[in-house]
């Protein structure tokens, strides 16, 4: 995967029934552990416990779930779970696409208030494309923006709507709050009355599902959380729906109409856990299908000295499927160092970081012709260095790149940390393609040469859609076809494209 960064994962748990209160904090933390793939920068929970003076209490910090919750120190971890015990809990993993990298930006965000229904905490997964517009409006009304994150904007919007002397109707509250949001958002909300709300934006850009394990409602970004807790009949929260849990019960309501669905295809290709199922489609099976389509489209001969490798780890399934269907050996010839962190090496150059992260195994790949399968190609800088390392250190004979989706031609404004149009790899070669998504052979040859590869093939768009198994109109493919599902997304892309064209013209 070529330096594509995801944003966050959310979890919410709530005790059903009127029995003796349980401590659900460990369940929330376990859910965050299952969602670690969605964010490793920070983690946190907010728990509800009316027996404490601090009815809502938040623990959050920079680090992985293991680090933040002392999972490798049973004594400290157990004490923390007792201190933050609660019968309703929301949790959050963060990977920053906005804001700085200090602990104050970790979530959930909590707002303390003397009135219990105005005392709340929220966790947020997504990205508001119209953040600047919303922030300017708040500043004009006398608000001060401290953290410069979408979540802070949401807190202020909720705070404004919790006016008056009467507790809110949650459907009305979030209709008002979300009516001006343009982008993707899964929101978890909990207040000091023990009421819990979880909602999904009307486009359903990011996944969200729920189910019940014994007497506990569990809501999470991915189904792997539910299935690993024994929930077999989990359901997707539909776009524009909200879950309201209060008085030991929960209900599902529609709070906004859903004009269309726009599920992010990258969830299946890259982001989500292999064990998850999104919108009824298994992540593993989708990636397996991608490898199959790449194999069936392959035109190079199957010679004995060809092997198949992946850029680990999210491309592993597609690569193994490619190898199976081409009847070629699948070799783990490129090892990924899982213990190379992100933050402490940010000061080094990208090439050095790639070399720290990946190690070619010369003993098994020397002299071979390699099909190198990756899930996507964004900037190209990581892949260039990997190919260089395979040639210099691995002593491979040839490198043939196979990418599990079409070229990325535009930024994402809904939560994926993608660069500008000019920083993307493919637009430099396809700027005159007139809306064409699948590059022709001459363009592919030029791209391969720039990467240092012997050949390059992308999965065609129609095969990607077939692999995912959902109607094209239900997917967000904007970073490839420029058909952004929201007004602000379309406007921002035009601005980004004009900026890139001015740079290309100057060059």
N, C-alpha and C positions, 0 to 999 in steps of 0.2 A: 504493500500500500504506500503510495507516494505522498506522505506528509499531509494526510487528510485528518482533521481533528473533529471529534464529536463534542457535544455540549454537556448533557447531564442525564441523570437517571433519578426517578422519584419513586417513593414507596409510601404507602399509608396503611396503617392497621387500626382496627377498631373492634372492641369487645362487644359482642351482641348479647342480648338477654339482660336479665336483672340479677344475675348471680354475683357472688363475691368478686370484687375487682381483681383482675390479673395484671401481671406486669408484662406488657407486650413489647417493651423496649428491645429485648433480645431478638424478637421476631423481626422487628424493623431493621435491626443491624444485620441480621442474616440476609434479609432482602437486599440491603445495600451491597453486601458481599457478592451476591449473585449478579448485581448490576455494575460491578467494578469496571467492566469493559466500557461502560458509558462515561466514565470520568474518574480520573485518578488524582486530580489536583487537591480536592478537599472533600470532606464528608461531614454530615451532621444530622442530628435528630432534634425534634421538639416533642416533648411528652406532656400529657395532661394528667394531673393528679390533684384532686380537690383537697387532699389531706395535707398538702404543702402550702406554705404561705405563697411561694411562687407556684401558682397553679399550673402555669405553663413554664417550662424550663427547657432551655436550649443548650446543647453541647455540640460544638463544631470546631473544626480546626483544619489546617492544611495537612495533607497526607492521604495515604490510602485508608481504607476501612480498617485494616489491621492496625495501622499506626494510630488513628484517631480514637479507636475504641479499645486499645490495648489487648487485642485478641491473642497476642503471644505472651501475655502476662495475666494468668488466670486470677490472681489476687486483685490487681488493679482493675482488670476488666469487670470482675464481678462487683466490685465496689462501685464502679461507675454505673453499671446497670441498676443497682439498687438506688443510687442517688437520683437517677433519671427515670425511675420506674413510672409507668403510666398505662392506663387502660385504653388510651388513644394516642397514637404516635404518627408523626410524619417524618420522613427521612429523605436525604438528598445526597447525591454524588455530583461533583462539579468538575467539568473540564472547561476552562475559561475560553469563551469566544469574545468576551468583552470584559472590561474591568481589569484591575490590577491583580497581582498574584500574592495578596496578603490575606491573613485569616479573617479580616473583617468582611471580605467578600464571600466567605463560605456561607452556605445556606443550611437550614432555613433562616429567613429573616424574621425577627420577632419585634412586634410593637406592643409595648406595655401600656396599659390604660387602667384607670380605676374601675370603669364599668366592664364587667366580664365579657360582654358580647362585643366590646370594642377592643379587647385585648386579644391579639391574634398573632399567628405566625404563618408564613407561606413558604413553599418550595416551588420552583419553577423550572420546567424543561422546555426549551424552545428559543425563539428569537423574535423580537418585535421589529419588523422591517421599518416601521415608522417611529422608531425610538426618538429620533431628533425632534420630530414634530410634537410628540407627546411631552418631551422634556421642556421644550420651549414654551408650551402652553402652561405647564406647571410653574415654571420660573416667572412667567407673566402674572401669575396669580399669587406670587409671593413665596413660593416654595424654594428651598435650597437643595440642590442635587449634590449629594455627598459622595456616593459610590459610583455613579455613572454606569449603572447596570439596569437591564430591563426589569429585574426583580424589584429594585427600588422604585421604579416608575409604577409598577403594579401596586406596591404597598401604599404609595401616596393616593393612587386612584381608589383603592378600597377604603382608605381612611376618609377620603372626601365623601364617599357614598354611605359611610356609616354615620351619617349625621342624624340629629334629632334625638328624641328620648325613647324611641321604641326600637326593640330588636328588629333586624331586617328579615324579610322573606328572601331566602338565599337565591331563588330563581330571579327575582327582581334585582337583587344586588348585583349578581354577576352579569345579567343582561346589560345593566347600566355600565358596569366596569369594563366589560369586554367589547362594547359596541364600537369603541374607537380603536381597538387593537387591529393592526394589520400584520399578520405573520403567523407563526406557529406558537402554541402555548398549551402545555399540560400544567395545571395548577393544583397543588395540594394546599388546603387551608384548614387550620384548626384554631378554635378560640377557647377562652377560659371557662366557657360553659360546657366544654367537652363535645362541642359540635364539630363535625368533620365534613369537609366538602372536597371533592376531587372532580375536576372537569377537563374536557378535551376540546380543542378548538374546532370550529365548524368545518374545517377542511380535513381534519384528521392527519395532519402532516407527520406527527410523531406517534408511535404506538402507545397504547394504554389499555390495560386489561384488569379484570377483577374476578374474585371468586371467594368462596367461604370454606375455611378449614375448621371443622367442628363449630366453635362459637366465635370465630374470629373472621371478620371481613378483611380481605387483603387486596390492595390495589397496587399495581406496579407498572413500570414502563414496559416490562417484558414478561412473557408467560413463563419463562424459566423459573422465576421466583415462585409462582403459584404451583407449577408442576413439582418442583422440588420440596414443596411443603404439603404434598399429597392432594392438591386440588386438581381434579380431573376435568370437571365441567366448567372451566373458566370461560369467561366471555370478554369480547372486546368492548370497551366503552366506545359507543358510536360517536362520530363527529357531531359536535354540538350538544352532547349529553353531559349530565353531571350526576354524581353520586352524592347523596346527602345522608349522613349517618348521625342520628341523635336519638336519645331516649332508648338506647339498646336496640335500635332497628335501623335499617337503611332502605332507601328507595332510589330508583333511577328516574331522572326527569330530563326532558329536553329543555335547555335554557336558551338555545339559539337555533335558528333554522340552518340547515346544511345545503347550500346551493349546489355543491358538488363535493366529491371526495378528491383529495390530492395527497395520497400516501407517498412519502419519500421512498423512492426505489432503493436508495443507498442503505436503508435499514436491512434489506435482504442481502445486498451485495457485500456490505462491509461492517456496518455498525453492530448489528444485533448478535447475541449469543447463538451459536449453532443449534442449541437445544430449544430455542424459542420458536413459537409459531405466531405469525402476525397476520391478521385478517384471514385466518384460516389457512395460511400458506407457510409450510415449514421452511425455516431459514436454510437448513441443511439441504433439503431437496431442491431449493432454488439454486443454490451454489453448485450442486451436482449437475443440474440441468445446464447451467452456464458452461461447465466443463465439457459436457456432452456436445453442445452446439459448437463450441470451438473445435472439438475433435472432428466433428462431421464436416466442418468447413475447411479443414486442413488440406493443403495442396502439396506440401513437401512430402517426399517419399519416406517411408518407415525403414530406415536403414538400421543395421545392428548397432551403430555407434551413436544413435540418438537416445537421449534420456529426457525425462520430464522433471522439472523442479518448480518450486513455488517461491515467491517472495513471502516468507512466513510473516504472520500466521493465518490471516484471514483469507488468503488465496489457497490455502492447503486443500480444501475440499474440491474446488474447481480444478486444481492441478491434478489431483489424484483421479478425478473423473475423466479428465482429458487423457491421462495416461492409460486408464482402463479401456476407454473406447478406441484408443489408437493402438492398443496392445504393445505399449512401450513401458519400460521400467520407470517407476516413480522413485526418485532418489532424494533424500534429505541432504542435498549437497550444499545448502546455504543455511547456516545455523543462526538463529536470532538470540541475542543475549537479553533475556527477559529482565535482568537485574540492572540494566542501564536505565537510570531514571531520566525524567524529562527536564526537571528544573535546573539541576546542578550543571548540566552540560549545555545550557542555552547559550553560554558565552562563547562556545567554540564554533568553528565554521561547520556548515552543513556536511561537507565531505568528511570531516573528522568524525562527526556524529554518526554518519552512516557506517564508517569503518569500525566504530566502537560497537555498533548495533548488530552488524552482520559479519559472519566469518565463512568464507568458502572452504569446503573440504576438498583439498587438492587430491587427496588419496583416492577419491571415488569419482571425480569429475574430469581429471586431466585427460586431454585429448578427445573429449566427448563433444558431440553436437547437442546443444542444450535447447530444449523448449522451456523458456522461463515464463511461467504464468503468474500474472498479477491481477488484482481485482480492479484497479483503476489507475489512470495516469493523469495527474493533476499538474504539477510544475515540471516534472521530468528530472529534476536535479538528483533526487534519491536514486531513481532508476539508472541514471547515467553512471553514478558512482558504483552501484551494484554491478553493472555490466563491466565497468573498468576493473573492479576487484576480481570478478570471475575470470577475466582474461589474464590479468597480471599475476594474481595469487593462485587462482584455480587452474590456470593454464588450459582453459577450455578451447576447443577448436572453433566453434560457432555458437552464437547466441541468437535465438529466435524468440522474440517477445510476443506473447499472446495475452491480450487484455480482456477482462471479463465484463466490459461494458463499452459503449461508444465513447468517443472523445468528449471530454469536459470542455465546453465552449463558453461557459459563463459562470459567474460567481453565484453562490447561494446566499439568500438574504433571510433564511428561515432557521438558522441555527448551526449550519456547517461552517467551520472556519476555513473558507476557501479564499485564495488571493484574488486580486483584481484581474480583469480580463487580460491585461498586458502581461501579468505574471504567470498566467496559465500557459501550458505547453502548446496545445493544439491550435488555438486561435491564430498564432503566428503563421501557420501553414494553411489555415482554412478561412482566412479573413475575407476571401473573395468567393466563398463557396455558395453564396446566395441561399442560405438556409439549409444547405445540404448537411446532413449529420454524419453519414457514413463516407469516409474519405476514399478517393479513387487511388489506384495503384501508384501513380506518380507521387502523390502526396504522402502515401505510406512509405514509399522508398526514401523520400527526403527526411521524414520523421525518424525512420530507422537509422539513417546515416548520422543524424545529429545525436541520437542516443548512443551511438557506437554499437548498434545491433546489426545483425545480418538481415533480419526481416522483422516486420511489425504487422500484427493483425489485431483489430478491435472486434469485439462482438457486435454484430449489427443490431440496430435499435429494435427491429421486429423480433429478433431472437431473445433479446433481453426481456421484452414484454411477455413473450411466450413462456420464458423461464419463470418469471414472477407469477404468472397465471392469473392476473387480474386485468380487467379491461383497461386499455390505454387511458381512457378518460378518467379513471380512478387513481391515476398515478401522477405524482409531480416529477416531471422530467425536465424541468426548466433549465438546469445547468447544462443540458445538451440541446434542447430545442428552442430555448428562449421563450417558452410559453409560460410565463410566471403566473401563478394562480391568483395573485392579488394586485391591486392597483399600485401600491408602493413598490412592489417587486418589479413590475414592468417599468416604472419610472426610473428606478435606481439602475436597472440594467441598461437603459438607453443612455443614462449619464456615464456609466462605466464604459460602455462601448464607444461613445464619442471621445472620452478621454484616451482610450487605447488607440483609436484611429489617429488622433492628433500626435501621439507618440510614434506610431508607425510611419506617419507621413514625414515626421521630422527625421526619422532614421533613414 
